[in-house]
Amino acid sequence: MLGSTHGTLTTDSRRARVIACGEQPSPVVHGRPADVDDLDVSGRPLYADVPDLDRFFRPESVAVVGASDAEGRPNTGITRQLIAWAERVGARLHPVHPTRRSVFGIPCSPSLADLPEQVDLAVLLVGDPLPVIGELAEAKVKFAVAFASGFAETGAEGAAAQAHLAAAVRRSGLRLLGPNTNLNAFEKFRDDLDGPAIALITQSGHQGRPVFAMQELGVRLSHWAPTGNEADLETADFISYFSEQPEIGAIACYVEGLKDGRSFLLAADRAARRGVPVVAVKVGRTETGARTAASHTGKLTGADTVVDAAMRQYGVIRVDGLDELQDTAALLARARAPRAEGVVVYSISGGTGAHFADLATAAGLPLPGLSAARQAELHQWIPEYLSVTNPVDNGGHPVGDWRGRKIIDAILADPEVGILICPITGPFPPMSDKLAQDLVDAAEQTDKLVCVVWGSPVGTEAAYRETLLGSSKVATFRTFANCITAVRAYLDHHRFVAAYRSPFDEAPRTPSPSFRKTQALMRPGQQLSEHAAKQLLRAYGIRVPREQLVTSAAAAVRAASLVGYPVVMKASGAQIAHKTELGLVKIGLTSASQVRDAYRELTDIARYEGISLDGVLVCQMVERGVEMVVGVTHDQLFGPTVTVGLGGVLVEVLRDAAVRVPPFGEDQARGMLGELRGRTLLEGVRGGPPVDVDALVEVVMRVQRMALELGDDIAELDINPLMVLPRGQGAVALDALVVCR
């Protein structure tokens, strides 16, 4: 299974062992064992394998193991629901029970081996599914569902039991949903709704109920995948599958924990390539949420900043609430790509329009002012004293007659307008009824997006229930916030898809010459000295200061004359993490006597502190620039990650940093800089010159290459500070810390 392959390979020989010798489960790409071109430089798959789940959702034959028709037993209700579902999807259902001749009048087989035909799907109504897996394999069953709980969600003992179950499933060749799942995959979906559908993936069945209920508001749903503990089939598998289904317009996810970060990114990449929006609630933003999620599903929630960054990299739209999940997924599923990005707010109240416009502008929605010619046209029907710049205030009365539709059509005719939003804060019949109908009629005649916010808390009004919800063209919301969130996601998604280039297509397949040069520098389980760490950087083309490592005061003086005064002197040793705090850095030295004294002082401090040195570095002093930090750390879910932020002491004080998961392109590296709160420092402040951003981006890309090639050898890499010099002068790594794994 794709999700079971982790990034633990860094050399060509280890890559070969993955494919040839089965050191760990071999990756599968496009239904075949992966070859070298399908793997990145660390041996991880570059493309998602799409499981064929057609026979899961639409089986021809189903076995219910543990079927019952005895009143009062839990299995009886489940069996009854599965019989009804099998009839709806046209599947033949076979009860399996060792002591029953029939269940609900259907002949019952005593075991899987006695089934009258090979079945596509087996539903396991047993307390322990593990003993059944071998029988399923012998019967050549394609898919199974395990409802049983008591696995990883319960702690270490349950996690061990789940690991045994997962291993048995891998050996069997079948695909398993669960354990700790439910009947949501077998719900009754409305078949009278048209248009693109939402596919739903949840790890908690109850959390999917609000999205499922949207069918009653006219929003079509096609599939529900309740993944449970994900011993085998996981969220990523269903994203990959759903992104290939032509009827699916958006994928809505409730995610408690990701089973495998790499699999998730590959699935998100597939959806991005296909232009299918993925909207997700991902719990675990707080420590409390993370603990709760782990106790429920028994999976890692991951460092939330990394999860958030990874989702943004691949266009996954993260929302906070189930109401946002509903509204955003519905809009993205049903709305076509925007003709223009301009948003116009149109209302019957100046206060309503101003309020909504404030919130929309703060959220980053573009609200262009209408042209003088368009305003003059609108003033044919709207009194002159009312503002029609944007927002457009009609004053109320024009809504009640023929003028209302004229106003809407004129706004939509503007070439800069792609979205019209009309907030109706409460019912005011007959005016609000006529306005709702005009908006629906106009939406039928335009290829632009028309949104309505129906603010009434009642929700039983005919204008809402019948007129607005009866339209598949109008996007209807109940709150300002949800409308703004959904529209922003709609614009962001289509921008993202239009510019998307998969980073996996350009990810390196083979190690660089730099990788081979650095192997002699690695010290497993140890921290490298600054001198060795800088040798590592230099091998990857990252500029470091002119410097020499010396072991005597006389050599230090000679080195200073070669490096050029003023110089910096630092103690260099594998045990030193924070040299400044220990007094092991001397800066601004301008004479031979100062260099001799500094050498003696540094070595005396190291001796007193019991620190072993490999020497003292005599370094070029680089002063003018902006201090940044660029580094690599390991995330439990995603593996090596690259971070860039303000450096020096600011990295600990402000914690102003951005993160990406390799591989990523130069555009993402520049995007990281745009996320920094202190990014204006790069542009030059208080008369200072702008810095060499191109050089900074190049360093980030070279560090990414190190993360891809050395990620399994390096536990931590920290270039701090990286001095970014004025434009055109480059960037210099003044200090570096490397901890080997």
C-alpha positions in Angstrom: 0.0 0.0 0.0 1.3 3.4 -0.9 0.6 4.9 2.6 2.9 2.3 4.2 6.0 3.5 2.4 8.0 6.0 4.5 10.9 8.3 3.6 13.7 6.2 5.1 16.0 5.8 2.1 18.8 8.1 1.0 21.2 6.2 -1.2 20.9 4.5 -4.6 21.5 1.1 -3.0 18.8 1.5 -0.4 16.4 2.7 -3.1 17.2 -0.5 -5.0 16.5 -2.6 -2.0 13.0 -1.1 -1.6 12.1 -2.2 -5.1 14.0 -5.5 -5.4 14.3 -7.0 -1.9 11.2 -5.8 -0.1 13.1 -4.1 2.8 9.7 -2.6 3.4 6.4 -2.8 1.5 7.2 -2.0 -2.1 5.6 1.2 -3.4 2.9 0.8 -6.1 2.3 3.4 -8.8 -0.4 3.2 -11.4 -1.2 -0.4 -10.3 2.3 -1.7 -10.8 5.4 -1.9 -8.6 7.3 1.3 -8.7 10.5 1.7 -10.7 13.3 4.3 -10.1 11.5 7.0 -12.2 8.5 6.8 -9.8 10.6 7.4 -6.7 12.3 10.6 -5.4 15.9 10.8 -4.3 15.0 9.3 -0.9 13.1 6.4 -2.3 9.6 7.8 -1.7 6.8 7.5 -4.3 6.2 10.6 -6.5 2.7 9.7 -7.6 -0.4 8.5 -5.8 -1.8 5.1 -6.5 -5.5 5.3 -7.1 -7.3 2.4 -5.5 -10.2 1.0 -7.6 -13.0 1.5 -5.2 -15.9 1.1 -7.7 -16.6 -2.4 -6.3 -16.6 -1.0 -2.8 -19.2 1.6 -3.4 -21.1 -0.3 -6.0 -20.5 -4.0 -5.4 -22.3 -6.8 -7.3 -22.3 -9.1 -4.3 -22.0 -8.6 -0.6 -21.4 -10.9 2.3 -22.5 -10.0 5.8 -20.4 -12.0 8.3 -22.3 -12.3 11.6 -25.7 -11.5 10.1 -28.6 -11.7 12.4 -32.4 -11.3 12.4 -32.9 -11.9 16.2 -34.8 -9.1 17.7 -33.0 -6.9 20.1 -29.5 -7.7 18.9 -27.3 -4.9 17.4 -26.3 -7.0 14.4 -30.0 -7.3 13.5 -30.5 -3.6 12.8 -27.2 -3.4 10.9 -28.2 -6.4 8.8 -31.6 -4.9 8.0 -29.9 -1.7 6.9 -27.4 -3.5 4.7 -30.2 -5.5 3.0 -31.9 -2.3 2.1 -28.7 -0.7 0.8 -27.8 -3.8 -1.3 -31.3 -3.5 -2.9 -30.7 0.2 -3.7 -27.3 -0.5 -5.4 -28.3 -3.7 -7.1 -26.1 -6.0 -5.1 -26.8 -9.6 -4.2 -26.5 -10.0 -0.4 -25.3 -13.2 1.3 -25.7 -13.6 5.1 -22.9 -15.6 6.8 -23.5 -17.2 10.2 -22.4 -20.6 11.5 -25.7 -21.5 13.1 -28.4 -19.9 11.0 -30.0 -21.4 7.9 -31.5 -18.1 6.8 -31.6 -14.4 7.9 -34.6 -12.3 7.1 -35.6 -15.1 4.7 -32.3 -15.0 2.8 -30.4 -18.3 2.7 -27.4 -18.1 5.1 -24.0 -19.7 4.5 -22.2 -21.2 7.5 -18.8 -19.7 6.5 -17.1 -17.6 3.8 -15.8 -20.7 2.2 -19.4 -21.9 1.6 -20.6 -18.7 -0.2 -22.3 -19.5 -3.5 -20.2 -16.9 -5.4 -17.1 -14.8 -5.0 -18.1 -11.5 -3.3 -16.8 -8.0 -3.8 -17.4 -6.7 -0.3 -17.6 -8.4 3.1 -19.1 -6.5 6.1 -17.7 -7.9 9.3 -20.2 -7.8 12.3 -17.7 -9.6 14.6 -16.0 -8.5 17.7 -12.5 -9.5 16.5 -12.0 -9.2 12.7 -8.4 -10.6 12.7 -9.3 -14.3 12.6 -11.6 -13.6 9.6 -8.9 -12.0 7.4 -7.4 -15.3 6.3 -10.8 -16.6 5.3 -11.5 -13.5 3.3 -8.2 -13.9 1.5 -9.0 -17.6 0.6 -12.4 -16.5 -0.6 -10.7 -13.8 -2.8 -12.9 -11.0 -1.3 -11.9 -7.6 -2.7 -13.0 -5.3 0.2 -14.0 -5.7 3.8 -15.5 -3.3 6.5 -14.7 -3.8 10.2 -16.9 -2.1 12.6 -15.2 -3.5 15.7 -13.7 -1.0 18.2 -11.0 -1.5 20.9 -8.0 -0.9 18.6 -5.6 2.1 18.4 -8.2 4.5 19.8 -7.8 2.7 23.2 -4.1 3.0 23.8 -0.9 1.0 23.4 -2.5 -2.5 23.6 -5.1 -1.6 21.1 -2.5 -0.1 18.8 -0.6 -3.3 18.9 -3.7 -5.2 18.0 -4.4 -2.8 15.1 -0.8 -3.3 13.8 -1.4 -7.1 13.7 -4.7 -6.5 11.9 -3.0 -4.2 9.3 -0.2 -6.7 8.7 -2.7 -9.5 8.1 -4.6 -7.3 5.7 -1.4 -6.5 3.7 -0.6 -10.2 3.4 -4.2 -11.0 2.3 -4.3 -8.7 -0.6 -7.8 -7.3 0.3 -8.5 -3.7 1.2 -10.1 -3.0 4.6 -12.2 0.0 5.8 -11.8 0.4 9.6 -11.7 -0.8 12.2 -13.8 1.5 14.5 -15.9 2.6 11.5 -19.7 2.7 11.0 -22.5 2.4 8.4 -22.1 5.8 6.8 -20.9 4.3 3.5 -24.2 2.6 3.2 -26.5 5.6 3.7 -29.4 6.4 1.4 -28.4 9.2 -0.9 -30.9 11.2 -2.8 -31.0 10.4 -6.5 -33.2 13.3 -7.5 -30.6 16.0 -7.3 -28.7 17.3 -10.3 -25.3 18.9 -10.7 -21.8 18.1 -9.4 -21.8 16.3 -6.1 -19.9 16.5 -2.8 -18.0 13.4 -1.8 -17.6 13.2 2.0 -14.7 11.6 4.0 -14.9 11.6 7.8 -13.1 9.9 10.7 -16.0 10.5 13.0 -19.4 9.6 11.5 -21.3 12.1 13.7 -19.2 15.0 12.4 -20.3 14.2 8.8 -24.0 14.4 9.6 -24.4 18.2 8.9 -22.8 17.8 5.4 -24.9 14.7 4.7 -28.1 16.7 5.7 -27.3 19.3 3.0 -29.2 17.0 0.6 -32.4 18.4 2.2 -31.2 21.8 1.0 -30.8 20.6 -2.5 -27.1 19.9 -2.4 -26.1 16.6 -4.0 -23.9 14.1 -2.2 -22.6 11.0 -4.0 -20.3 9.1 -1.5 -19.5 8.9 2.2 -16.3 7.3 3.3 -16.1 6.8 7.1 -12.5 5.9 7.5 -12.3 5.1 11.2 -8.9 4.1 12.5 -7.5 3.6 8.9 -5.7 0.3 9.5 -5.6 0.0 5.7 -7.8 2.3 3.6 -7.1 5.9 4.6 -8.3 9.5 3.8 -5.6 9.8 1.1 -7.0 6.7 -0.8 -10.5 8.2 -0.9 -9.2 11.7 -2.0 -7.3 10.0 -4.8 -10.3 8.0 -5.9 -12.9 10.8 -5.6 -10.7 13.2 -7.6 -11.0 10.8 -10.5 -14.8 10.6 -10.5 -16.4 12.9 -13.1 -19.6 13.5 -11.1 -17.7 14.9 -8.0 -17.3 18.7 -7.8 -15.7 18.9 -4.4 -14.4 16.6 -1.6 -15.3 17.5 2.0 -13.2 16.0 4.8 -13.3 15.8 8.5 -9.8 14.7 9.5 -8.7 13.9 13.1 -5.3 12.5 12.2 -3.4 11.7 9.1 -2.1 8.2 8.8 0.8 9.1 6.5 1.8 12.6 5.5 3.4 11.6 2.2 0.3 9.7 1.1 -1.9 12.7 1.9 0.3 15.1 -0.1 0.3 12.7 -3.1 -3.5 12.5 -2.9 -3.9 16.3 -2.6 -1.5 16.6 -5.6 -3.7 14.4 -7.7 -6.8 16.4 -6.8 -4.9 19.7 -7.6 -3.9 18.3 -11.0 -7.5 17.5 -11.7 -8.7 20.8 -10.4 -11.0 19.1 -7.8 -11.3 21.2 -4.6 -10.6 19.5 -1.3 -12.1 21.3 1.8 -11.1 20.0 5.2 -11.7 20.4 8.9 -8.5 19.2 10.5 -8.6 19.0 14.3 -5.5 19.4 16.4 -4.9 23.1 16.3 -4.5 23.1 20.0 -2.9 20.6 22.4 -6.3 19.8 23.8 -7.7 19.1 20.4 -4.7 17.0 19.5 -5.0 14.8 22.6 -8.7 14.3 22.0 -8.2 13.4 18.4 -5.5 10.9 19.3 -7.7 9.2 21.9 -10.5 8.9 19.3 -8.6 7.5 16.3 -5.2 6.6 17.7 -3.3 8.5 15.0 -0.8 11.4 15.1 -2.3 14.8 14.5 1.1 16.3 13.5 2.5 19.6 14.3 -0.3 21.9 13.3 1.8 24.5 11.6 3.3 21.9 9.4 -0.1 20.4 8.6 -1.4 23.9 7.8 1.5 24.7 5.5 1.3 21.3 3.7 -2.4 21.8 3.0 -1.8 25.3 1.6 1.0 23.9 -0.6 -1.3 21.6 -2.4 -4.4 23.7 -2.4 -6.4 21.9 0.4 -8.8 24.5 1.8 -8.7 24.3 5.5 -11.8 25.6 7.4 -12.5 25.6 11.1 -16.2 24.6 11.5 -18.6 22.1 10.1 -20.8 25.0 9.0 -17.9 26.4 7.0 -17.2 22.9 5.6 -20.8 22.6 4.4 -21.0 26.1 2.8 -17.5 26.1 1.3 -17.7 22.6 -0.2 -21.2 23.3 -1.6 -20.1 26.5 -3.3 -16.9 25.0 -4.8 -18.8 21.9 -6.0 -21.5 23.9 -7.9 -19.9 27.1 -9.1 -18.0 27.4 -12.3 -14.6 29.2 -12.5 -15.0 33.0 -12.1 -15.1 35.2 -15.2 -13.6 38.0 -13.1 -12.5 38.4 -9.5 -14.3 41.6 -8.6 -16.9 41.3 -5.9 -19.9 43.7 -5.7 -22.0 44.0 -2.6 -25.7 44.8 -3.4 -28.3 45.5 -0.7 -31.5 47.3 0.1 -29.8 49.0 3.1 -26.8 51.2 3.2 -25.9 49.9 6.7 -26.1 46.3 5.6 -23.9 46.9 2.5 -21.3 48.9 4.5 -21.1 46.2 7.2 -20.7 43.4 4.7 -18.2 45.4 2.6 -16.1 46.0 5.7 -15.9 42.3 6.6 -15.3 41.3 3.0 -12.5 43.8 2.5 -10.8 42.8 5.8 -10.9 39.2 4.5 -9.1 40.2 1.3 -11.9 40.0 -1.2 -11.5 42.5 -4.1 -14.3 45.1 -4.1 -13.6 47.3 -7.1 -15.3 50.6 -7.5 -17.8 50.6 -10.4 -16.9 52.9 -13.3 -18.5 56.3 -13.6 -20.5 55.1 -16.6 -21.8 52.1 -14.7 -22.8 54.3 -11.8 -24.6 56.7 -14.1 -26.5 53.7 -15.5 -27.5 52.5 -12.0 -28.7 56.0 -11.1 -31.4 55.6 -13.7 -33.2 53.4 -11.2 -31.6 54.3 -7.9 -31.9 57.8 -6.4 -28.8 60.1 -6.9 -28.3 60.6 -3.2 -27.5 56.9 -2.7 -24.0 55.4 -3.2 -23.7 53.0 -6.1 -19.9 52.8 -6.1 -19.5 49.5 -4.3 -21.3 48.5 -2.2 -24.5 49.4 -4.2 -27.4 50.7 -2.1 -30.7 50.8 -3.8 -32.6 52.3 -0.9 -35.3 49.6 -0.9 -38.1 50.9 -3.1 -36.6 49.9 -6.5 -36.7 46.3 -5.4 -40.4 46.2 -5.4 -40.9 46.7 -9.1 -39.3 46.3 -12.6 -36.3 48.3 -11.5 -34.9 45.6 -9.2 -34.0 43.2 -12.0 -32.6 46.0 -14.1 -30.2 46.9 -11.3 -29.0 43.3 -10.9 -28.5 42.8 -14.6 -26.5 46.1 -14.9 -24.1 45.1 -12.1 -23.6 41.6 -13.6 -22.9 43.1 -17.0 -19.8 44.9 -15.7 -16.7 43.1 -17.0 -14.8 43.6 -13.8 -17.6 41.9 -11.7 -17.4 38.2 -11.3 -19.4 37.8 -8.1 -22.5 39.6 -6.8 -23.3 39.2 -3.1 -26.6 40.3 -1.8 -27.0 40.2 2.0 -30.7 40.1 3.1 -30.5 40.4 6.9 -34.1 39.5 7.5 -37.4 38.8 5.7 -39.3 42.0 4.7 -42.1 40.8 2.4 -43.1 41.5 -0.2 -39.8 43.4 -0.9 -37.5 40.5 0.2 -39.6 38.0 -1.8 -39.3 40.0 -5.0 -35.6 40.6 -4.4 -34.9 36.8 -3.9 -36.9 36.0 -7.1 -35.0 38.6 -9.1 -31.7 37.2 -7.9 -32.6 33.7 -8.9 -33.9 34.7 -12.3 -30.8 36.8 -13.0 -28.5 33.9 -11.9 -30.2 31.6 -14.4 -29.2 34.1 -17.2 -25.6 34.7 -16.2 -22.4 32.8 -16.0 -21.3 34.8 -13.0 -21.7 33.8 -9.4 -24.6 35.1 -7.5 -24.6 34.7 -3.7 -27.3 35.5 -1.2 -27.0 35.7 2.6 -30.4 35.0 4.2 -29.9 36.2 7.7 -33.3 35.2 9.2 -32.8 32.9 12.1 -36.2 31.3 11.3 -35.4 29.8 7.9 -39.0 28.7 7.1 -39.8 31.6 4.9 -40.9 30.7 1.3 -38.4 33.2 -0.2 -35.6 31.1 1.5 -36.9 27.5 1.5 -38.5 27.6 -1.9 -37.1 30.4 -4.0 -33.4 30.5 -2.9 -32.9 26.9 -2.0 -34.9 25.8 -5.0 -32.2 27.3 -7.3 -29.1 25.4 -8.2 -27.5 28.6 -9.6 -27.7 30.9 -6.5 -25.3 30.1 -3.6 -27.3 30.7 -0.4 -25.7 31.3 3.0 -27.0 32.0 6.5 -24.2 34.1 7.8 -21.9 36.9 6.5 -18.8 35.0 7.8 -19.6 31.8 6.0 -20.3 33.6 2.8 -17.0 35.5 2.9 -15.1 32.3 3.8 -16.6 30.4 0.9 -16.1 33.1 -1.7 -12.5 33.7 -0.6 -11.9 29.9 -0.9 -13.6 29.9 -4.3 -11.3 32.6 -5.7 -8.2 31.2 -4.0 -8.9 27.7 -5.4 -9.3 28.8 -9.0 -6.2 31.0 -8.8 -4.3 28.1 -7.3 -5.4 25.6 -10.0 -4.7 28.0 -12.8 -1.1 28.4 -11.6 -0.5 24.8 -10.3 2.6 22.9 -11.3 3.1 19.7 -9.4 6.4 19.8 -7.5 6.6 16.0 -7.7 7.1 16.2 -11.4 10.4 18.1 -10.9 11.5 16.4 -7.7 15.1 15.0 -8.0 15.3 11.3 -8.7 19.0 10.7 -8.2 21.4 12.0 -5.6 23.5 15.0 -6.5 27.3 15.1 -6.5 26.9 17.3 -3.3 25.3 14.3 -1.6 28.2 12.1 -2.2 30.7 14.7 -1.0 28.9 15.0 2.4 28.8 11.3 3.4 32.2 11.5 5.1 31.0 14.4 7.2 28.0 12.5 8.8 28.3 11.4 12.4 25.3 9.3 13.3 23.7 10.4 16.5 26.1 13.4 17.0 26.1 17.1 16.5 28.6 18.4 14.0 31.0 21.2 14.9 30.4 24.5 13.2 33.4 23.9 11.0 32.0 20.6 9.8 28.5 22.0 9.4 29.8 24.8 7.2 31.7 22.3 5.1 28.3 20.6 4.6 26.8 23.9 3.5 29.7 24.7 1.2 29.3 21.3 -0.5 25.7 22.3 -1.4 26.8 25.6 -2.8 25.7 27.7 0.2 28.1 30.6 0.7 29.9 30.8 4.1 32.4 33.5 5.3 36.1 33.3 4.5 37.5 31.4 7.5 40.1 29.1 8.8 40.2 26.5 11.6 43.3 26.9 13.8 44.7 25.2 16.8 47.2 27.7 18.1 47.4 31.5 18.8 50.1 31.9 16.2 48.0 30.2 13.6 45.1 32.4 14.5 47.2 35.5 13.8 48.3 34.2 10.4 44.7 33.2 9.6 43.4 36.7 10.5 45.8 38.3 8.2 44.7 36.0 5.4 41.0 36.4 6.1 41.3 40.2 6.5 40.5 42.4 9.5 38.2 42.8 11.3 37.6 39.2 12.2 35.3 37.1 14.3 36.7 34.2 16.4 34.6 31.3 17.6 35.2 28.1 19.4 34.4 25.1 17.2 33.4 21.8 18.7 30.7 19.1 18.4 29.3 19.8 21.9 28.6 23.5 21.4 25.1 24.5 20.7 24.9 28.1 21.9 28.4 29.7 21.7 27.4 33.2 22.6 25.8 32.3 25.9 29.1 30.6 26.9 31.3 33.5 25.8 32.7 31.4 23.0 32.4 34.2 20.3 34.6 37.3 20.0 33.7 39.8 17.3 35.3 42.9 15.8 38.9 41.9 16.4 41.2 44.4 14.6 44.8 43.5 15.6 47.1 40.5 16.1 47.2 41.1 19.9 43.5 41.0 20.1 43.4 37.8 18.1 46.1 36.1 20.4 44.2 37.2 23.5 40.9 36.0 22.1 42.4 32.6 21.2 43.6 32.1 24.7 40.4 33.2 26.3 38.2 31.0 24.1 40.3 27.9 24.8 40.4 28.7 28.5 36.6 28.9 28.7 36.2 25.7 26.8 38.7 23.9 29.1 36.8 25.3 32.2 33.4 24.2 30.8 34.8 20.8 29.9 34.1 21.3 26.2 36.2 19.5 23.6 37.2 21.6 20.7 38.4 20.7 17.2 39.9 24.2 17.0 39.0 27.9 16.8 37.5 29.5 13.7 38.9 32.8 12.5 36.2 34.2 10.3 35.5 37.1 8.0 33.3 39.6 9.7 30.0 40.3 7.8 27.9 43.1 9.2 25.5 44.8 6.8 22.4 42.9 6.0 19.2 41.3 7.4 19.7 38.2 9.7 17.5 35.3 8.7 17.2 31.7 9.7 16.8 28.7 7.3 16.6 25.2 8.6 15.4 21.6 8.4 13.5 19.7 11.0 11.8 16.4 11.1 8.0 16.2 11.4 6.5 12.9 12.6 4.0 12.8 9.7 5.7 14.6 6.8 9.4 13.9 7.4 11.9 16.6 6.6 10.5 20.1 6.5 12.1 23.4 5.6 11.7 26.6 7.6 12.6 30.2 6.9 12.2 33.2 9.2 13.8 36.2 10.9 17.1 35.1 12.4 19.5 36.0 15.1 17.7 36.4 18.5 14.5 37.4 16.8 13.8 33.8 15.8 13.2 33.0 19.5 11.5 36.3 20.4 9.1 36.7 17.5 8.9 33.2 16.2 8.2 34.7 12.8 8.7 31.8 10.4 7.1 29.9 7.5 7.4 26.2 6.7 7.1 24.0 3.7 7.3 20.3 3.1 9.7 19.2 0.3 9.5 19.0 -2.6 8.4 22.5 -3.5 9.2 25.0 -6.3 10.8 28.4 -6.2 7.3 30.0 -6.2 6.6 28.3 -2.9 10.0 29.5 -1.5 9.1 33.1 -2.4 5.6 32.5 -0.9 7.3 31.6 2.4 8.9 35.0 2.5 5.5 36.6 1.8 4.0 35.0 4.9 6.5 36.5 7.3 5.3 39.4 9.5 8.7 41.0 9.2 8.9 40.7 5.4 9.2 44.5 5.1 12.7 44.2 6.6 13.7 42.5 3.3 12.5 45.5 1.3 14.6 48.0 3.2 13.6 50.1 6.2 14.7 53.5 7.5 16.7 54.3 4.4 18.4 50.9 4.3 18.7 49.2 0.9 16.5 46.2 -0.1 18.3 42.9 0.4 19.1 40.2 -2.1 15.8 38.2 -2.0 16.9 36.1 -5.0 19.9 34.9 -3.1 17.8 34.1 0.0 15.4 32.1 -2.2 18.3 30.2 -3.7 19.6 29.3 -0.2 16.1 28.0 0.7 16.1 25.9 -2.5 19.5 24.5 -1.7 18.5 23.7 1.8 15.5 21.9 0.4 17.8 19.8 -1.7 19.7 18.9 1.5 16.4 18.0 3.1 15.5 15.7 0.3 18.9 14.0 0.1 20.0 14.0 3.7 16.6 14.1 5.5 17.1 10.7 7.0 20.7 11.5 8.0 20.0 14.9 9.6 17.7 15.3 12.6 18.1 19.1 12.6 19.9 21.7 10.4 19.9 25.4 11.5 21.6 28.2 9.6 21.3 31.1 12.0 22.1 33.7 11.2 22.0 33.7 7.4 23.1 37.3 6.6 21.2 38.4 3.5 23.2 41.2 2.0 22.0 44.2 -0.1 20.5 43.4 -3.5 23.0 41.8 -5.8 25.5 40.9 -3.1 24.2 37.4 -2.1 23.7 35.8 1.3 26.2 34.3 3.7 25.7 31.6 6.3 27.5 33.0 9.4 26.7 30.1 11.7 25.3 26.6 11.3 24.2 23.8 13.6 23.7 20.2 12.3 22.6 17.3 14.4 22.8 13.9 12.7 20.3 11.1 13.2 
